[in-house]
């Protein structure tokens, strides 16, 4: 009787874990990119509509924060972070708006260090 109860309990546990929703590939973070973003390491880095030869959207400046989500060769597709020094979220120097997405050469990016504060 005890063995039968254990088998039923084990089957219930296994059935429950098999029914849990699986995370989709699109919802999972790409392990190649830092979740804390990247700092632009030079002034005048071109943000383009496509890798290498895309139209220039504007210029990134040293210290801008970007978040990468896709790579193609030596280029990253990045999203420009919000500029906390501007009420409108517009870059003071270059005029690019926060959340502008484009491509930049990855050699001009350095990963931010993630810090967890409990």
Backbone as JSON, one array per atom type, in Angstrom:
{
  "sequence": "XXXXXXXXXXXXXXXXXXXXXXXXXXXXXXXXXXXXXXXXXXXXXXXXXXXXXXXXXXXXXXXXXXXXXXXXXXXXXXXXXXXXXXXXXXXXXXXXXXXXXXXXXXXXXXXXXXXXXX",
  "N": [[0.81, -1.18, 0.0], [1.91, 1.27, 0.84], [3.95, 1.53, -1.02], [2.46, 1.8, -3.35], [1.23, 4.31, -2.89], [3.52, 5.93, -2.9], [4.31, 5.62, -5.58], [2.14, 6.76, -6.89], [2.33, 9.38, -5.94], [4.85, 10.11, -6.96], [4.3, 9.95, -9.71], [2.44, 12.0, -9.93], [4.0, 14.22, -9.31], [5.87, 14.16, -11.42], [4.14, 14.48, -13.6], [3.18, 17.0, -13.09], [5.48, 18.64, -13.4], [5.99, 18.24, -16.06], [3.99, 19.63, -17.21], [4.5, 22.27, -16.83], [4.89, 25.59, -18.05], [7.14, 26.28, -20.7], [9.93, 28.43, -21.15], [10.01, 30.68, -23.82], [12.22, 30.94, -26.65], [12.54, 33.55, -27.53], [11.96, 35.04, -25.28], [13.99, 34.57, -23.55], [17.1, 35.76, -22.33], [19.85, 36.62, -24.41], [22.81, 34.95, -24.02], [25.19, 35.95, -24.96], [25.33, 38.65, -24.65], [25.71, 41.38, -22.36], [23.49, 41.79, -19.67], [23.47, 44.13, -18.32], [24.14, 46.12, -20.0], [26.18, 48.26, -22.15], [28.97, 50.49, -22.28], [29.69, 53.21, -24.35], [32.82, 53.75, -25.81], [34.15, 55.77, -27.18], [34.11, 59.01, -28.78], [31.79, 60.15, -31.25], [30.94, 57.77, -32.45], [29.39, 56.03, -34.97], [25.95, 55.44, -35.29], [24.07, 53.24, -37.02], [21.64, 52.33, -39.61], [21.91, 49.77, -40.51], [24.3, 47.02, -40.38], [27.69, 47.9, -40.94], [27.37, 49.33, -43.65], [25.02, 50.78, -43.46], [22.7, 53.59, -43.42], [23.62, 56.5, -41.63], [22.3, 57.14, -38.51], [22.89, 58.79, -36.43], [25.27, 60.1, -34.04], [27.05, 58.46, -31.46], [28.23, 59.17, -28.17], [31.13, 59.16, -26.03], [30.6, 57.34, -23.1], [27.86, 57.06, -23.37], [25.13, 54.82, -22.78], [24.31, 51.67, -24.04], [22.26, 48.9, -25.1], [22.81, 45.71, -26.22], [21.43, 43.36, -28.59], [21.69, 41.73, -30.76], [24.0, 40.26, -33.05], [26.13, 40.73, -35.85], [28.71, 39.69, -37.52], [31.31, 41.92, -36.87], [29.62, 43.77, -35.81], [27.05, 45.16, -33.74], [23.59, 45.15, -32.99], [22.03, 47.68, -31.31], [20.3, 49.3, -28.58], [19.67, 52.53, -27.57], [20.12, 53.78, -24.36], [18.07, 55.53, -21.92], [18.62, 58.98, -21.38], [19.44, 60.24, -18.46], [20.0, 62.82, -17.8], [18.41, 64.48, -19.22], [15.25, 65.91, -19.67], [13.55, 65.24, -21.78], [14.59, 62.91, -22.74], [16.26, 63.04, -24.86], [19.38, 62.98, -26.48], [21.76, 65.27, -25.43], [23.94, 66.24, -26.89], [23.98, 65.0, -29.45], [21.37, 64.66, -30.29], [20.0, 62.26, -30.62], [17.28, 60.19, -29.76], [16.24, 58.57, -26.72], [16.05, 55.02, -26.58], [16.42, 54.68, -29.29], [17.14, 52.51, -31.92], [19.81, 50.87, -33.5], [22.77, 50.03, -35.43], [26.1, 49.43, -34.35], [29.72, 49.47, -34.36], [31.2, 46.87, -32.6], [33.64, 47.12, -31.35], [33.76, 49.53, -30.09], [32.48, 49.36, -27.67], [32.15, 48.72, -24.2], [31.56, 46.41, -21.66], [29.24, 47.05, -19.06], [29.55, 46.71, -15.52], [27.7, 44.46, -13.69], [25.85, 44.99, -10.77], [24.54, 43.78, -7.79], [22.37, 44.8, -5.36], [21.34, 44.09, -2.21]],
  "CA": [[0.0, 0.0, 0.0], [2.81, 2.42, 0.92], [4.65, 1.6, -2.3], [1.51, 2.32, -4.33], [1.1, 5.72, -2.61], [4.74, 6.57, -3.37], [4.28, 5.63, -7.04], [1.14, 7.75, -7.29], [2.88, 10.7, -5.62], [5.91, 10.36, -7.92], [3.67, 10.19, -11.0], [1.82, 13.32, -9.87], [5.08, 15.21, -9.37], [6.39, 14.16, -12.79], [3.12, 15.03, -14.48], [3.12, 18.44, -12.83], [6.63, 19.31, -13.99], [5.89, 18.15, -17.51], [2.97, 20.57, -17.67], [4.91, 23.65, -16.59], [5.19, 26.29, -19.31], [8.55, 26.44, -21.02], [10.26, 29.78, -21.61], [10.26, 30.73, -25.26], [13.56, 31.4, -27.0], [12.55, 35.0, -27.66], [11.86, 35.66, -23.96], [15.21, 34.31, -22.81], [18.18, 36.68, -22.66], [20.95, 36.05, -25.18], [23.95, 34.92, -23.11], [26.36, 36.63, -25.54], [25.3, 40.08, -24.35], [25.58, 41.75, -20.95], [22.17, 42.33, -19.32], [23.67, 45.46, -17.72], [24.42, 47.08, -21.06], [27.55, 48.58, -22.54], [29.33, 51.89, -22.34], [30.4, 53.6, -25.57], [34.17, 54.11, -25.38], [34.74, 56.82, -28.01], [33.19, 60.04, -29.28], [31.52, 60.13, -32.68], [30.67, 56.42, -32.96], [28.21, 56.11, -35.84], [24.82, 54.53, -35.1], [23.61, 53.05, -38.4], [20.41, 51.56, -39.83], [22.32, 48.39, -40.76], [25.71, 46.82, -40.1], [28.73, 48.35, -41.87], [27.1, 50.36, -44.66], [23.71, 51.4, -43.3], [22.62, 55.03, -43.28], [23.96, 56.96, -40.28], [21.19, 57.73, -37.76], [23.44, 59.82, -35.56], [26.54, 59.76, -33.41], [27.08, 58.14, -30.04], [29.37, 59.81, -27.53], [31.76, 58.41, -24.94], [29.79, 57.3, -21.89], [26.48, 56.64, -23.65], [24.83, 53.43, -22.47], [23.53, 50.96, -25.05], [21.97, 47.5, -24.81], [22.92, 44.93, -27.45], [20.57, 42.18, -28.64], [21.94, 40.94, -31.96], [25.33, 40.47, -33.61], [26.39, 40.31, -37.23], [30.14, 39.96, -37.7], [31.86, 42.8, -35.84], [28.61, 44.79, -35.54], [25.97, 44.85, -32.81], [22.38, 45.97, -32.98], [21.93, 48.21, -29.95], [19.25, 50.25, -28.23], [20.24, 53.6, -26.78], [19.45, 53.92, -23.06], [17.52, 56.84, -21.57], [19.57, 59.97, -20.86], [18.85, 60.75, -17.23], [20.27, 64.25, -17.67], [17.53, 65.23, -20.12], [13.82, 65.68, -19.4], [12.88, 64.66, -22.94], [15.23, 61.66, -23.14], [17.03, 63.28, -26.08], [20.8, 63.2, -26.26], [22.03, 66.7, -25.46], [24.94, 66.59, -27.89], [23.74, 64.48, -30.8], [19.97, 64.71, -30.66], [19.38, 60.94, -30.71], [16.32, 59.95, -28.69], [16.36, 57.33, -25.96], [15.46, 53.83, -27.19], [16.74, 54.57, -30.71], [17.82, 51.25, -32.21], [20.65, 50.89, -34.69], [23.95, 49.16, -35.42], [27.38, 50.07, -34.08], [30.87, 48.58, -34.32], [31.29, 46.41, -31.21], [34.93, 47.48, -30.74], [33.58, 50.76, -29.34], [31.61, 49.1, -26.51], [32.73, 48.0, -23.05], [30.46, 45.93, -20.81], [29.04, 47.58, -17.7], [29.61, 45.7, -14.47], [26.4, 44.28, -13.0], [25.96, 45.01, -9.3], [23.27, 43.46, -7.14], [22.3, 45.36, -4.01], [20.24, 43.46, -1.45]],
  "C": [[0.87, 1.26, 0.0], [3.53, 2.61, -0.41], [3.73, 2.2, -3.37], [1.3, 3.83, -4.14], [2.32, 6.49, -3.1], [4.75, 6.68, -4.9], [3.28, 6.66, -7.55], [1.67, 9.16, -7.06], [3.98, 11.07, -6.63], [5.34, 10.67, -9.3], [3.04, 11.58, -11.03], [2.87, 14.42, -9.97], [5.61, 15.3, -10.79], [5.39, 14.77, -13.77], [3.03, 16.55, -14.3], [4.28, 19.18, -13.46], [6.58, 19.25, -15.5], [4.91, 19.17, -18.06], [3.36, 22.03, -17.44], [5.23, 24.32, -17.92], [6.69, 26.45, -19.49], [8.79, 27.85, -21.52], [10.55, 29.73, -23.1], [11.65, 31.27, -25.51], [13.62, 32.91, -27.08], [12.51, 35.7, -26.3], [13.14, 35.48, -23.15], [16.3, 35.28, -23.27], [19.28, 35.94, -23.43], [22.2, 36.1, -24.31], [25.19, 35.61, -23.67], [26.43, 38.09, -25.12], [25.08, 40.33, -22.86], [24.18, 42.31, -20.67], [22.27, 43.74, -18.72], [24.02, 46.52, -18.75], [25.91, 47.32, -21.27], [27.74, 50.08, -22.55], [30.07, 52.15, -23.65], [31.74, 54.19, -25.15], [34.84, 55.21, -26.19], [33.68, 57.84, -28.39], [33.0, 59.88, -30.77], [31.33, 58.75, -33.27], [29.36, 56.47, -33.74], [27.18, 55.03, -35.48], [24.13, 54.44, -36.46], [22.31, 52.25, -38.46], [20.71, 50.09, -40.09], [23.8, 48.25, -40.48], [26.59, 47.31, -41.26], [28.31, 49.51, -42.76], [25.74, 51.02, -44.54], [23.8, 52.91, -43.17], [22.89, 55.43, -41.83], [22.74, 57.65, -39.66], [21.66, 58.91, -36.91], [24.74, 59.32, -34.96], [26.34, 59.46, -31.94], [28.31, 58.82, -29.45], [29.87, 58.94, -26.39], [30.88, 58.5, -23.68], [28.33, 56.96, -22.12], [26.31, 55.18, -23.27], [23.93, 52.85, -23.55], [23.33, 49.52, -24.58], [21.97, 46.74, -26.13], [21.98, 43.73, -27.41], [20.82, 41.3, -29.85], [23.33, 41.26, -32.48], [25.36, 40.0, -35.06], [27.83, 40.7, -37.52], [30.66, 40.8, -36.54], [30.91, 43.94, -35.48], [27.56, 44.27, -34.58], [24.79, 45.75, -33.08], [22.17, 46.39, -31.53], [20.73, 49.14, -29.82], [19.86, 51.26, -27.28], [19.43, 53.77, -25.5], [18.97, 55.36, -22.86], [18.61, 57.73, -21.0], [18.96, 60.62, -19.63], [19.09, 62.24, -17.03], [19.35, 65.1, -18.51], [16.08, 64.9, -19.82], [13.13, 64.96, -20.55], [13.46, 63.3, -23.34], [16.03, 61.8, -24.42], [18.49, 63.52, -25.71], [21.1, 64.68, -26.42], [22.95, 67.07, -26.63], [24.55, 66.18, -29.29], [22.3, 64.49, -31.23], [19.29, 63.36, -30.82], [18.44, 60.75, -29.52], [16.62, 58.63, -27.99], [15.58, 56.23, -26.68], [15.63, 53.77, -28.71], [17.52, 53.28, -30.91], [18.59, 51.38, -33.51], [21.84, 49.97, -34.51], [25.2, 49.98, -35.16], [28.49, 49.02, -34.11], [31.12, 48.18, -32.87], [32.62, 46.77, -30.55], [34.84, 48.76, -29.92], [32.66, 50.59, -28.13], [32.36, 48.33, -25.44], [31.59, 47.65, -22.11], [30.45, 46.66, -19.47], [29.16, 46.42, -16.73], [28.26, 45.65, -13.76], [26.66, 44.26, -11.5], [24.59, 44.73, -8.71], [23.34, 43.99, -5.72], [21.09, 44.76, -3.32], [19.76, 44.34, -0.35]]
}
